[in-house]
Amino acid sequence: MVMRKLQLPLSQTQKVRFERAIERLQSLSSTANSDASVIVTDSIPVNHEDAFLKGHGTSEVDGELLATVCGVVERVDKLVYVRTLRARYKPEVGDIVVGRVIEVSQKGWRVELNFTQDGVLMLSSMTLPDGIQRRRTSVDELNMRNIFVEDDVVCAEVRNLQHDGSLQLQARSQKYGKLEKGQLLKVDPYLVKRSKHHFHYIESLGIDLIIGCNGFIWVGEHVEVRDPMVIDDQKDDEMISSSTKNTGKEQSHIPPETRQSICRIGNAIRVLSNLGFTVTVEVIVETVNLSNSKNIDIHDMLGSEFHVVVAENEAERRRAKRKK
């Protein structure tokens, strides 16, 4: 765990409380990873009688294996390497990513992904709005701006990595595509851990949460994922008739309660990012519930007091978890 220095004005009491909470967190972290955590020039214990392979972040000096970066020692068979704590986003095939469209090209879209290079989402690698699996035609290319335009926020999956380092994306499921009625947040990618589920629905608040592996997080109004292939003609007629009656202003309306929930979750993520805590749906929901239990307004969540309260709560949560 990497904890940052809080860049907020603290009173003397808040400073003492915050330092005490950080000391407790560091003590819990050090006891759990005392053998694995290393800094630059630390010696890494290895068995020289058995053959081993030097990996990233290691160097052999005078017959001793030393760490060249700060991080955690990882061992895979005979390979020994150091996993840096504040590493940049390293894409892998199958990663769920959130990005912003920056260019519409002839047969695809360029997407900003918080990576050294932009991702490419080809027209042939996504599900068309009608949901029919068919060959893409020149008409589809002309209608690409009806799907995505510049500055649209999209969700996709990493399909493969090219030799030049660029990313190929795909969106062949109804859960991928354009994201609307919400806000896009950015955190450091090392705060997001890969897991089986990156799509979350917070039912108590009616909010969709997508935690992208690239550090982009989407918080928005809940949208029902529906397969257009199973919608019958009657439902289609109802949807068409209702859409013609509603104006664009009515379609984009978000209830005030939903707006407040989006802002509260967004501020909870910002607080966790400022403190350097790992961003997971469980910690986010707990931070939101903590703000409600303390009767803290949405705009006050970014203040110094709530940062200290979250740090104290995280220290207590990890201590209780360690006892179990």
Backbone bond lengths (Angstrom), bond angles and torsions (degrees), N, CA, C in turn:
res aa  C-N    CA-C-N  psi(-1)  N-CA   C-N-CA  omega(-1)  CA-C   N-CA-C  phi
1 M - - - 1.461 - - 1.519 109.30 -
2 V 1.330 116.66 135.43 1.455 122.53 179.02 1.516 108.58 -113.05
3 M 1.324 116.52 118.17 1.459 120.90 179.72 1.516 109.22 -106.21
4 R 1.311 116.11 136.45 1.449 121.16 -175.43 1.519 110.80 -97.91
5 K 1.315 114.36 161.00 1.454 120.33 172.11 1.520 108.11 -77.47
6 L 1.314 116.26 125.65 1.455 121.27 -174.54 1.517 110.23 -71.96
7 Q 1.335 116.23 121.15 1.461 121.61 -178.67 1.526 110.32 -92.87
8 L 1.325 116.31 56.63 1.456 122.00 178.94 1.524 109.12 -137.39
9 P 1.334 117.53 147.79 1.474 119.13 177.58 1.524 110.52 -69.25
10 L 1.330 116.39 126.57 1.459 122.08 -179.29 1.521 109.83 -118.72
11 S 1.323 115.45 140.74 1.459 119.29 171.69 1.529 108.77 -73.39
12 Q 1.323 116.65 171.07 1.460 119.61 -177.91 1.525 111.08 -62.21
13 T 1.328 116.59 -40.84 1.466 120.15 179.04 1.523 111.23 -66.26
14 Q 1.337 116.77 -44.07 1.458 120.20 178.98 1.524 111.13 -63.79
15 K 1.324 116.99 -37.44 1.465 120.70 179.76 1.522 111.17 -63.99
16 V 1.330 116.69 -42.24 1.465 120.52 178.98 1.526 110.36 -65.41
17 R 1.333 117.13 -44.34 1.466 120.85 179.49 1.525 111.39 -63.17
18 F 1.340 116.27 -41.89 1.465 120.16 -178.52 1.529 110.89 -66.71
19 E 1.329 117.22 -44.58 1.468 120.21 179.61 1.525 110.89 -63.66
20 R 1.327 116.77 -36.53 1.461 120.11 178.60 1.531 110.71 -66.00
21 A 1.342 116.48 -41.55 1.468 119.92 178.60 1.524 111.23 -65.73
22 I 1.333 117.40 -40.38 1.462 120.79 179.47 1.525 110.62 -65.95
23 E 1.330 117.23 -38.94 1.466 120.15 177.94 1.527 110.92 -62.79
24 R 1.323 116.78 -40.12 1.466 119.94 177.92 1.522 111.09 -65.34
25 L 1.329 116.73 -40.98 1.464 120.21 178.61 1.525 110.99 -65.46
26 Q 1.322 116.89 -41.82 1.461 120.14 -179.98 1.520 111.57 -66.78
27 S 1.329 117.10 -37.16 1.466 119.69 178.45 1.524 110.81 -66.30
28 L 1.340 116.84 -40.28 1.461 119.95 177.43 1.521 111.05 -65.95
29 S 1.338 116.25 -39.25 1.461 120.15 -179.19 1.518 111.36 -70.66
30 S 1.333 117.17 -39.47 1.464 120.18 -177.16 1.519 111.80 -69.79
31 T 1.346 117.01 -36.98 1.461 118.91 178.69 1.515 111.74 -69.65
32 A 1.337 116.35 -28.36 1.469 119.12 -179.74 1.515 112.15 -80.84
33 N 1.360 117.16 -31.10 1.463 120.20 -174.53 1.523 111.77 -126.65
34 S 1.336 117.55 34.75 1.459 119.66 -176.32 1.519 111.82 -64.46
35 D 1.335 117.68 -33.82 1.456 120.55 -178.12 1.520 112.32 -84.79
36 A 1.329 117.26 -23.13 1.459 119.95 -173.09 1.521 112.89 -95.45
37 S 1.328 118.95 -29.33 1.457 121.84 -175.58 1.526 110.42 -78.33
38 V 1.333 115.75 134.72 1.462 121.29 179.31 1.515 109.15 -138.30
39 I 1.328 115.63 157.57 1.455 122.53 171.11 1.520 107.89 -119.86
40 V 1.325 116.65 179.07 1.460 120.88 -176.58 1.527 110.09 -60.77
41 T 1.325 116.45 137.03 1.478 127.77 179.52 1.524 112.77 74.21
42 D 1.328 119.36 3.69 1.466 119.83 174.49 1.523 110.03 -69.35
43 S 1.319 115.91 145.21 1.456 121.06 178.46 1.526 109.88 -83.43
44 I 1.331 116.10 134.10 1.461 122.02 179.27 1.526 108.07 -101.79
45 P 1.323 118.09 118.60 1.469 119.64 -178.51 1.525 111.81 -68.92
46 V 1.322 116.40 124.65 1.464 122.58 176.70 1.519 108.34 -138.54
47 N 1.310 115.19 158.91 1.464 121.24 177.25 1.524 108.16 -93.21
48 H 1.335 116.30 106.21 1.460 120.01 -176.18 1.524 112.30 -70.47
49 E 1.326 116.74 -17.88 1.464 118.52 178.36 1.523 111.06 -69.96
50 D 1.341 115.82 -33.53 1.464 120.29 176.08 1.522 109.05 -92.85
51 A 1.308 115.93 142.63 1.465 119.92 179.03 1.527 109.67 -68.51
52 F 1.339 116.38 139.19 1.463 120.80 176.89 1.525 108.46 -138.67
53 L 1.317 115.55 158.29 1.456 122.10 -178.93 1.521 109.49 -110.30
54 K 1.330 116.29 132.95 1.462 121.02 177.69 1.523 109.40 -81.14
55 G 1.317 115.95 127.08 1.452 120.87 179.50 1.511 111.99 -108.67
56 H 1.336 115.40 -163.47 1.461 121.56 -178.41 1.526 110.65 -62.01
57 G 1.330 116.16 138.12 1.457 121.04 175.97 1.512 114.39 81.87
58 T 1.333 117.92 14.82 1.466 121.07 179.51 1.519 109.87 -130.27
59 S 1.325 115.29 154.97 1.461 121.67 177.09 1.528 108.35 -153.57
60 E 1.324 116.03 140.62 1.464 120.84 -178.76 1.521 109.46 -98.34
61 V 1.325 115.98 120.88 1.466 122.68 -179.15 1.523 108.25 -128.54
62 D 1.341 115.91 120.64 1.472 122.08 179.05 1.525 111.61 53.50
63 G 1.322 115.33 42.35 1.455 120.04 177.60 1.512 114.93 75.75
64 E 1.332 117.57 8.69 1.464 121.66 -179.30 1.519 109.35 -120.01
65 L 1.331 116.89 136.28 1.462 122.01 -179.23 1.527 108.93 -87.55
66 L 1.345 115.84 119.03 1.455 121.69 -176.91 1.527 110.34 -115.19
67 A 1.325 115.38 152.06 1.461 121.42 176.46 1.520 109.56 -87.08
68 T 1.324 116.71 135.86 1.466 121.76 178.55 1.522 112.58 -104.61
69 V 1.337 117.21 -5.27 1.461 122.09 177.18 1.528 108.27 -138.92
70 C 1.326 115.96 162.73 1.460 120.88 175.00 1.525 109.18 -85.53
71 G 1.325 115.96 136.68 1.458 118.21 179.42 1.510 112.11 168.84
72 V 1.324 114.90 -151.81 1.463 122.62 -176.90 1.520 108.62 -120.73
73 V 1.325 116.72 132.84 1.461 121.84 -179.53 1.525 109.37 -74.29
74 E 1.321 115.60 128.06 1.463 121.96 177.57 1.527 108.34 -120.01
75 R 1.330 115.59 144.82 1.463 120.97 179.72 1.520 109.02 -129.98
76 V 1.328 115.41 124.94 1.463 122.56 176.02 1.520 107.27 -124.98
77 D 1.333 116.10 103.64 1.467 121.68 -173.30 1.525 108.99 56.32
78 K 1.338 117.46 -116.03 1.461 120.55 -179.28 1.529 112.92 -93.66
79 L 1.321 116.89 -5.82 1.465 121.04 -178.42 1.526 110.33 -82.65
80 V 1.333 115.47 129.57 1.463 122.33 177.35 1.526 107.88 -120.55
81 Y 1.335 117.33 122.86 1.458 120.89 179.53 1.521 109.60 -145.20
82 V 1.332 115.67 167.88 1.462 121.92 -179.59 1.525 108.24 -112.75
83 R 1.324 115.62 121.98 1.468 120.92 177.12 1.525 108.46 -88.34
84 T 1.324 116.14 114.26 1.461 120.59 -177.76 1.522 110.49 -68.05
85 L 1.326 115.98 146.09 1.456 120.73 -176.03 1.522 111.96 -78.31
86 R 1.315 116.93 -38.01 1.460 120.45 -178.31 1.520 110.52 -109.00
87 A 1.313 115.79 53.80 1.457 120.46 -178.09 1.524 110.56 -78.32
88 R 1.326 115.93 154.13 1.456 121.11 174.53 1.522 108.82 -76.08
89 Y 1.314 115.01 167.77 1.460 119.35 -177.90 1.525 110.49 -66.32
90 K 1.327 115.57 125.32 1.459 122.12 176.42 1.526 107.70 -114.95
91 P 1.314 117.34 104.79 1.476 119.68 -174.26 1.515 112.83 -68.52
92 E 1.313 114.71 147.88 1.453 122.98 173.68 1.520 108.55 -131.69
93 V 1.317 116.05 152.26 1.460 120.83 179.42 1.528 109.39 -61.76
94 G 1.327 115.91 130.07 1.454 121.14 -179.06 1.512 114.36 97.88
95 D 1.337 117.91 -4.60 1.459 120.74 178.91 1.528 110.86 -65.02
96 I 1.328 116.34 138.43 1.460 121.77 172.13 1.525 107.65 -87.51
97 V 1.329 117.05 122.25 1.459 121.19 -176.85 1.526 109.77 -127.04
98 V 1.320 114.64 152.19 1.461 122.82 174.12 1.522 106.81 -119.27
99 G 1.320 117.11 135.21 1.456 120.20 -177.63 1.513 112.17 -148.95
100 R 1.333 114.14 178.55 1.464 121.04 -179.59 1.526 109.01 -122.65
101 V 1.322 116.43 131.27 1.462 121.88 179.95 1.526 109.07 -69.20
102 I 1.335 116.30 128.76 1.466 120.41 -179.99 1.524 112.14 -116.44
103 E 1.342 117.29 -13.67 1.468 118.75 -179.92 1.525 109.54 -158.95
104 V 1.327 115.64 140.54 1.462 122.40 173.84 1.519 107.59 -106.94
105 S 1.334 116.80 111.60 1.461 121.18 -178.92 1.522 109.93 -98.38
106 Q 1.331 116.58 -165.38 1.462 119.88 -173.42 1.525 112.38 -69.07
107 K 1.329 116.92 -44.35 1.460 120.05 -175.86 1.522 113.16 -125.72
108 G 1.316 117.38 18.76 1.456 119.10 -179.61 1.518 111.79 -174.47
109 W 1.320 114.95 -174.32 1.458 122.39 -179.18 1.522 109.19 -125.65
110 R 1.325 116.30 141.39 1.463 121.47 171.41 1.518 108.20 -92.66
111 V 1.342 115.54 132.43 1.458 121.55 -172.77 1.522 109.45 -124.59
112 E 1.323 116.39 129.98 1.467 121.44 174.86 1.522 108.60 -77.62
113 L 1.353 116.23 128.55 1.460 121.00 -172.36 1.527 113.60 -127.27
114 N 1.331 118.54 15.29 1.463 120.32 -177.63 1.526 110.36 61.83
115 F 1.337 115.64 37.18 1.455 123.12 -178.17 1.521 107.90 -129.23
116 T 1.337 116.54 169.24 1.460 119.68 -179.29 1.521 111.97 -62.63
117 Q 1.335 117.33 -29.02 1.453 121.57 177.27 1.526 109.62 -127.52
118 D 1.321 114.78 158.18 1.461 120.04 179.33 1.523 110.35 -79.34
119 G 1.317 115.80 152.26 1.450 121.00 174.99 1.521 110.96 -86.63
120 V 1.328 115.83 158.49 1.464 122.10 -179.78 1.522 108.13 -122.98
121 L 1.319 115.68 121.38 1.464 122.03 175.87 1.518 107.89 -108.46
122 M 1.335 116.06 106.53 1.454 121.00 -177.90 1.527 110.22 -78.55
123 L 1.325 115.02 150.74 1.461 120.58 178.11 1.523 111.02 -61.27
124 S 1.331 116.47 -33.70 1.465 120.59 -179.58 1.521 112.80 -75.78
125 S 1.346 117.80 -8.69 1.467 121.35 -176.51 1.514 112.55 -105.12
126 M 1.316 117.45 18.87 1.456 119.77 179.93 1.520 110.41 -138.90
127 T 1.317 114.68 159.62 1.454 121.44 178.30 1.522 109.36 -81.48
128 L 1.317 116.86 129.39 1.457 121.01 179.65 1.529 110.38 -71.63
129 P 1.329 117.17 158.04 1.472 119.78 -178.52 1.521 113.98 -56.30
130 D 1.343 118.27 -31.59 1.464 119.27 -179.94 1.521 112.55 -77.83
131 G 1.347 117.05 -11.13 1.454 120.97 176.70 1.510 114.97 76.73
132 I 1.317 118.64 4.72 1.465 122.04 -177.55 1.525 109.38 -89.79
133 Q 1.333 116.29 132.42 1.454 121.30 177.26 1.527 108.94 -82.65
134 R 1.321 116.67 108.80 1.459 121.00 -178.60 1.521 109.34 -153.19
135 R 1.317 114.98 170.12 1.459 120.40 178.79 1.527 109.96 -71.37
136 R 1.341 115.79 137.85 1.464 119.89 178.36 1.521 109.89 -75.37
137 T 1.322 115.73 137.74 1.457 121.22 -177.58 1.524 109.93 -115.01
138 S 1.328 115.15 177.31 1.463 120.12 177.79 1.526 111.36 -64.88
139 V 1.331 116.83 -28.04 1.467 120.10 177.11 1.527 110.29 -65.62
140 D 1.329 116.48 -39.06 1.465 119.98 177.27 1.526 110.90 -63.18
141 E 1.328 116.94 -37.88 1.462 119.98 178.53 1.523 111.03 -65.66
142 L 1.328 116.92 -37.35 1.462 119.82 178.52 1.527 111.82 -69.04
143 N 1.329 116.33 -26.79 1.467 120.63 -178.02 1.525 112.74 -96.76
144 M 1.325 117.87 15.95 1.465 120.25 -177.30 1.522 112.24 -62.12
145 R 1.324 116.94 -33.76 1.466 119.49 -179.89 1.523 112.47 -71.87
146 N 1.321 116.77 -12.69 1.459 119.05 173.20 1.528 111.66 -78.50
147 I 1.342 116.29 -12.62 1.466 121.09 179.31 1.525 109.94 -97.51
148 F 1.337 116.84 -62.39 1.461 122.05 177.89 1.521 108.90 -131.92
149 V 1.330 115.83 144.46 1.461 122.11 172.02 1.524 107.85 -128.69
150 E 1.332 115.97 176.49 1.452 120.27 179.75 1.532 110.78 -58.40
151 D 1.329 115.32 141.95 1.470 125.30 178.04 1.521 113.35 76.88
152 D 1.328 118.80 1.95 1.462 120.16 173.39 1.528 109.37 -71.75
153 V 1.322 116.62 141.66 1.463 122.07 176.22 1.526 108.17 -94.35
154 V 1.327 116.23 128.85 1.460 121.01 -176.24 1.523 109.74 -129.69
155 C 1.316 114.80 158.32 1.459 122.60 174.93 1.522 108.00 -120.58
156 A 1.326 116.33 135.60 1.460 120.33 -177.34 1.524 109.25 -151.21
157 E 1.318 114.64 -177.76 1.462 122.15 -179.99 1.519 108.93 -125.30
158 V 1.330 116.64 141.96 1.463 120.78 178.66 1.524 108.78 -71.20
159 R 1.334 115.14 119.83 1.467 120.26 -178.53 1.518 111.29 -86.37
160 N 1.324 116.80 -51.65 1.463 120.95 176.29 1.520 109.77 -161.92
161 L 1.321 115.35 168.13 1.457 123.01 178.65 1.521 108.62 -110.68
162 Q 1.329 116.11 127.92 1.458 120.99 179.80 1.528 110.42 -80.87
163 H 1.338 115.91 165.45 1.461 120.70 -178.92 1.527 111.96 -66.21
164 D 1.334 117.09 -26.94 1.463 119.85 179.40 1.525 112.58 -84.54
165 G 1.338 117.63 2.91 1.453 121.36 177.68 1.512 114.87 95.46
166 S 1.323 118.36 -7.31 1.461 120.94 -179.96 1.526 110.50 -76.14
167 L 1.329 115.48 160.43 1.460 121.76 -176.85 1.518 110.45 -110.52
168 Q 1.320 115.84 136.34 1.453 122.17 171.89 1.524 107.91 -102.09
169 L 1.330 116.35 126.87 1.455 121.74 -177.89 1.519 110.69 -107.08
170 Q 1.321 115.61 162.44 1.455 121.00 173.82 1.522 109.14 -143.83
171 A 1.332 115.24 151.69 1.468 121.81 178.95 1.520 107.94 -142.47
172 R 1.323 115.83 67.86 1.463 121.48 -174.12 1.522 112.72 -96.11
173 S 1.311 117.70 18.50 1.458 120.85 179.02 1.517 108.97 -132.06
174 Q 1.336 115.66 157.61 1.456 120.13 -179.63 1.526 112.39 -68.97
175 K 1.335 117.90 -18.16 1.461 119.30 179.21 1.520 111.81 -77.83
176 Y 1.336 117.39 -14.91 1.454 121.22 175.45 1.526 109.52 -93.77
177 G 1.329 115.05 170.54 1.457 119.29 175.81 1.514 112.19 124.74
178 K 1.332 115.32 -154.08 1.459 122.25 -175.32 1.522 110.65 -76.66
179 L 1.340 115.35 138.66 1.461 122.02 179.07 1.524 108.80 -111.04
180 E 1.332 115.94 129.56 1.458 121.04 -177.82 1.524 109.93 -134.85
181 K 1.327 115.13 165.81 1.465 123.42 175.78 1.523 111.43 57.87
182 G 1.317 115.25 59.72 1.456 120.32 178.45 1.511 110.51 -173.33
183 Q 1.320 116.14 -164.51 1.460 120.86 178.60 1.518 110.26 -135.18
184 L 1.341 114.54 148.00 1.458 122.32 -178.89 1.521 108.97 -102.30
185 L 1.326 116.25 127.83 1.459 122.52 179.69 1.521 109.64 -115.73
186 K 1.316 115.59 152.47 1.461 120.95 -179.83 1.517 109.55 -126.30
187 V 1.334 116.02 126.52 1.459 122.54 174.53 1.522 107.95 -127.33
188 D 1.323 116.27 167.76 1.461 119.52 176.58 1.529 109.43 -66.75
189 P 1.339 117.84 134.26 1.473 120.09 -175.35 1.522 114.19 -58.37
190 Y 1.342 117.82 -27.51 1.465 118.41 -177.60 1.527 111.92 -70.70
191 L 1.338 117.37 -12.66 1.463 120.36 177.11 1.525 112.08 -81.64
192 V 1.333 117.40 -10.19 1.467 122.19 -179.54 1.526 108.59 -106.22
193 K 1.307 116.59 122.29 1.455 121.76 178.99 1.527 109.88 -99.16
194 R 1.323 115.91 139.48 1.462 119.86 177.91 1.527 110.08 -67.40
195 S 1.315 115.92 137.13 1.461 121.31 -179.87 1.523 108.86 -145.85
196 K 1.320 115.91 177.94 1.462 119.93 -179.76 1.522 111.75 -72.61
197 H 1.327 116.52 -28.36 1.462 120.47 -174.93 1.529 109.25 -125.63
198 H 1.334 115.55 122.53 1.461 121.34 174.43 1.527 111.39 -116.06
199 F 1.339 116.83 -7.93 1.458 121.73 174.50 1.528 107.98 -99.98
200 H 1.322 116.29 124.14 1.457 120.38 -177.36 1.529 109.50 -131.04
201 Y 1.317 114.16 144.24 1.463 121.07 175.03 1.522 107.95 -120.74
202 I 1.333 116.24 112.68 1.463 121.67 178.07 1.524 106.64 -86.45
203 E 1.317 115.45 94.89 1.461 121.12 -170.37 1.520 112.23 -64.71
204 S 1.334 117.27 -36.10 1.465 119.93 -177.51 1.522 112.41 -64.04
205 L 1.334 117.00 -25.58 1.466 121.29 -178.91 1.522 112.52 -110.36
206 G 1.335 117.18 -10.39 1.457 120.23 -178.27 1.516 112.73 67.90
207 I 1.340 116.85 39.95 1.463 122.17 -174.68 1.525 109.62 -123.14
208 D 1.333 115.41 138.62 1.465 121.74 171.80 1.522 109.11 -93.09
209 L 1.328 115.77 137.20 1.461 122.02 -179.74 1.519 108.57 -129.41
210 I 1.328 116.45 121.11 1.462 121.98 177.43 1.522 107.60 -118.04
211 I 1.322 116.35 114.14 1.465 121.94 -179.28 1.523 107.65 -99.36
212 G 1.325 116.70 101.04 1.456 121.03 -178.40 1.516 111.78 -75.17
213 C 1.324 116.05 142.42 1.467 120.39 178.68 1.523 112.01 -64.20
214 N 1.335 117.27 -19.64 1.465 121.26 -177.96 1.524 112.75 -87.86
215 G 1.326 118.41 4.41 1.460 121.02 177.59 1.510 114.39 95.33
216 F 1.327 118.53 -3.68 1.464 121.90 174.04 1.529 108.38 -91.42
217 I 1.320 116.17 129.67 1.463 121.72 -177.41 1.519 108.62 -122.90
218 W 1.329 116.11 132.24 1.459 121.53 179.99 1.520 109.66 -108.33
219 V 1.331 115.54 129.80 1.462 122.69 175.43 1.521 106.80 -122.90
220 G 1.323 117.45 117.74 1.455 119.47 -175.52 1.511 113.16 -152.63
221 E 1.313 114.38 174.06 1.459 121.29 178.60 1.523 109.99 -64.55
222 H 1.331 116.06 144.00 1.464 120.26 -177.37 1.524 110.55 -65.71
223 V 1.331 115.03 134.88 1.460 122.17 179.15 1.520 108.05 -125.27
224 E 1.317 116.26 127.71 1.459 120.70 177.44 1.524 109.45 -73.81
225 V 1.328 116.44 126.22 1.459 121.35 177.32 1.516 108.27 -83.95
226 R 1.327 116.00 115.72 1.462 120.77 -177.09 1.520 109.49 -122.14
227 D 1.313 115.44 139.72 1.462 121.39 178.06 1.521 108.81 -86.50
228 P 1.334 119.08 115.68 1.461 120.26 -177.68 1.521 113.60 -65.61
229 M 1.330 118.38 -15.56 1.462 120.53 -178.83 1.523 112.19 -73.67
230 V 1.349 116.96 -20.57 1.459 119.27 -176.10 1.519 112.43 -106.18
231 I 1.316 117.64 5.95 1.462 120.52 178.23 1.524 108.37 -83.99
232 D 1.302 117.41 124.67 1.460 120.12 -177.65 1.519 110.47 -79.12
233 D 1.332 114.95 172.74 1.461 120.48 -175.16 1.523 111.73 -64.76
234 Q 1.330 116.64 -33.50 1.455 119.19 -178.53 1.518 111.02 -65.15
235 K 1.323 116.33 -43.15 1.455 119.71 179.09 1.523 110.50 -67.16
236 D 1.339 115.99 -34.86 1.458 118.87 177.80 1.523 110.46 -62.16
237 D 1.348 116.05 -43.45 1.458 119.68 179.82 1.521 111.03 -63.53
238 E 1.344 116.65 -39.11 1.458 119.83 179.34 1.519 111.13 -65.43
239 M 1.341 116.08 -40.79 1.459 119.57 -179.88 1.518 111.05 -66.40
240 I 1.340 116.74 -40.19 1.460 120.14 -179.27 1.518 110.90 -66.96
241 S 1.348 116.38 -43.23 1.456 119.58 -179.09 1.521 111.39 -65.93
242 S 1.342 116.95 -38.58 1.462 119.36 -179.99 1.517 111.26 -70.62
243 S 1.343 116.88 -34.28 1.459 119.18 -179.39 1.520 111.59 -70.78
244 T 1.322 117.36 -30.59 1.459 119.27 178.81 1.519 111.45 -73.92
245 K 1.330 117.52 -25.78 1.458 120.42 179.92 1.522 111.48 -79.05
246 N 1.332 116.47 -33.28 1.458 119.95 -176.37 1.514 110.22 -84.22
247 T 1.290 116.53 142.10 1.456 121.25 174.92 1.511 109.31 -86.38
248 G 1.344 116.03 169.27 1.456 119.80 179.29 1.510 111.98 -63.47
249 K 1.333 117.13 -32.48 1.460 120.52 179.97 1.512 110.75 -66.49
250 E 1.349 116.88 -40.22 1.454 120.32 -179.45 1.524 110.93 -69.28
251 Q 1.338 117.27 -35.58 1.455 120.63 -178.84 1.520 111.51 -67.91
252 S 1.323 117.69 -31.10 1.454 120.78 -177.75 1.521 112.51 -91.19
253 H 1.321 118.15 4.01 1.464 121.12 -177.88 1.522 110.37 -73.01
254 I 1.330 115.62 134.78 1.463 122.57 176.24 1.522 107.60 -120.49
255 P 1.332 118.57 129.24 1.470 120.46 179.93 1.526 111.47 -57.74
256 P 1.329 117.87 147.49 1.478 120.64 -179.73 1.523 113.01 -57.69
257 E 1.347 117.54 -36.46 1.463 119.68 179.79 1.526 111.18 -63.61
258 T 1.336 116.13 -39.23 1.463 119.73 178.56 1.520 110.92 -67.81
259 R 1.328 117.08 -39.68 1.467 120.50 177.42 1.529 110.65 -60.35
260 Q 1.326 116.43 -42.87 1.462 119.86 179.97 1.526 111.00 -65.26
261 S 1.332 116.76 -39.15 1.466 119.90 178.83 1.522 110.92 -65.18
262 I 1.343 116.80 -40.71 1.464 120.39 178.49 1.526 110.31 -62.27
263 C 1.330 116.57 -44.87 1.467 120.47 -179.27 1.525 111.40 -66.96
264 R 1.332 117.26 -37.94 1.467 120.08 -179.40 1.529 110.73 -67.15
265 I 1.330 116.86 -42.89 1.466 119.95 177.63 1.527 110.17 -66.31
266 G 1.338 116.78 -40.40 1.457 120.03 178.44 1.518 112.28 -60.99
267 N 1.334 117.35 -42.51 1.464 120.21 178.48 1.524 111.57 -68.32
268 A 1.336 117.25 -33.70 1.464 119.99 176.30 1.528 110.50 -62.57
269 I 1.331 117.00 -40.97 1.467 120.81 178.14 1.521 110.32 -66.34
270 R 1.328 117.69 -39.25 1.473 120.65 178.67 1.526 111.05 -63.51
271 V 1.323 116.93 -39.81 1.468 120.23 178.99 1.528 110.46 -64.62
272 L 1.337 116.92 -45.53 1.467 120.41 178.98 1.521 111.10 -61.87
273 S 1.338 116.67 -38.23 1.464 120.27 178.52 1.524 111.08 -67.64
274 N 1.326 117.36 -41.00 1.465 120.59 178.56 1.520 111.98 -61.85
275 L 1.334 116.08 -34.86 1.463 120.68 -179.15 1.527 112.68 -84.75
276 G 1.339 117.40 -11.78 1.456 120.47 -179.75 1.510 113.72 79.35
277 F 1.338 117.85 24.12 1.460 121.58 179.21 1.529 109.96 -88.49
278 T 1.324 115.85 149.44 1.457 120.91 177.24 1.528 110.08 -62.73
279 V 1.329 116.02 134.61 1.459 121.62 -176.17 1.525 108.84 -95.42
280 T 1.326 116.08 108.52 1.462 122.73 174.19 1.521 108.40 -129.39
281 V 1.321 116.29 162.48 1.463 119.41 -177.83 1.521 110.72 -65.14
282 E 1.343 117.89 -34.04 1.465 120.14 179.65 1.524 111.15 -65.31
283 V 1.329 117.01 -44.75 1.466 120.50 -179.37 1.528 110.49 -68.54
284 I 1.335 117.03 -36.38 1.466 120.44 179.08 1.525 110.46 -63.67
285 V 1.339 116.88 -48.04 1.467 120.61 -179.65 1.526 110.40 -63.62
286 E 1.331 117.00 -39.33 1.465 119.83 178.99 1.524 111.13 -64.81
287 T 1.336 117.18 -37.79 1.464 120.55 178.01 1.526 111.01 -67.47
288 V 1.333 116.84 -39.61 1.468 120.40 176.97 1.528 110.52 -63.53
289 N 1.332 117.01 -45.41 1.464 120.63 178.70 1.527 111.17 -63.62
290 L 1.328 116.42 -34.98 1.467 120.02 178.16 1.522 111.05 -64.40
291 S 1.333 116.77 -41.01 1.465 120.00 178.79 1.524 111.30 -66.03
292 N 1.334 116.71 -35.49 1.466 119.69 177.77 1.524 111.49 -70.66
293 S 1.339 116.72 -40.69 1.469 119.53 -179.14 1.524 111.92 -67.59
294 K 1.337 116.84 -29.60 1.464 121.24 178.74 1.528 112.25 -88.99
295 N 1.353 116.32 1.60 1.474 121.68 -179.02 1.528 111.79 55.36
296 I 1.325 115.51 45.12 1.464 121.32 -179.97 1.524 108.61 -95.86
297 D 1.323 116.52 127.21 1.457 120.83 178.68 1.525 110.25 -66.79
298 I 1.329 114.92 162.25 1.465 119.92 -176.57 1.527 111.04 -61.12
299 H 1.341 117.52 -45.97 1.463 119.58 -177.04 1.523 112.27 -71.34
300 D 1.355 117.58 -20.42 1.468 120.67 178.61 1.525 112.37 -83.09
301 M 1.344 117.44 -9.43 1.465 119.77 -179.37 1.523 111.96 -66.11
302 L 1.327 117.74 -24.53 1.462 121.01 -179.38 1.523 112.16 -88.91
303 G 1.329 117.21 5.32 1.454 121.04 179.13 1.519 112.36 -81.68
304 S 1.319 115.52 173.04 1.466 121.63 -175.87 1.521 112.00 -65.58
305 E 1.333 117.26 -41.00 1.464 120.70 -174.49 1.522 111.70 -61.12
306 F 1.326 117.25 -43.72 1.464 118.80 -177.51 1.525 110.83 -70.08
307 H 1.337 118.47 -32.99 1.465 120.08 175.19 1.530 110.39 -60.57
308 V 1.322 116.70 -42.31 1.466 120.53 179.11 1.528 110.16 -66.02
309 V 1.332 117.01 -41.90 1.467 121.12 179.93 1.525 110.75 -62.37
310 V 1.337 117.23 -41.92 1.470 120.87 179.47 1.525 110.58 -65.17
311 A 1.334 117.56 -40.90 1.468 120.57 178.45 1.530 110.63 -63.17
312 E 1.328 117.25 -42.43 1.466 120.38 178.38 1.527 111.00 -65.49
313 N 1.321 116.83 -40.98 1.463 120.56 179.55 1.526 111.43 -65.64
314 E 1.340 116.92 -38.70 1.466 120.39 179.12 1.524 111.09 -66.36
315 A 1.337 116.80 -39.28 1.466 119.92 177.50 1.523 111.06 -63.68
316 E 1.324 116.94 -41.35 1.461 120.54 178.90 1.525 111.17 -67.98
317 R 1.337 116.78 -38.55 1.464 120.33 -179.69 1.524 111.11 -64.69
318 R 1.329 117.15 -42.74 1.465 120.09 -179.34 1.526 111.22 -70.98
319 R 1.328 116.88 -33.61 1.460 119.10 177.60 1.527 110.37 -66.30
320 A 1.344 116.44 -42.87 1.465 120.06 178.57 1.526 111.10 -66.12
321 K 1.329 116.49 -37.92 1.465 120.35 179.05 1.519 110.84 -66.94
322 R 1.326 116.81 -35.33 1.463 120.60 -179.50 1.528 111.24 -69.80
323 K 1.338 117.00 -33.11 1.463 120.32 178.69 1.519 111.59 -65.91
324 K 1.346 115.65 -33.67 1.462 119.26 179.86 1.523 111.27 -67.46
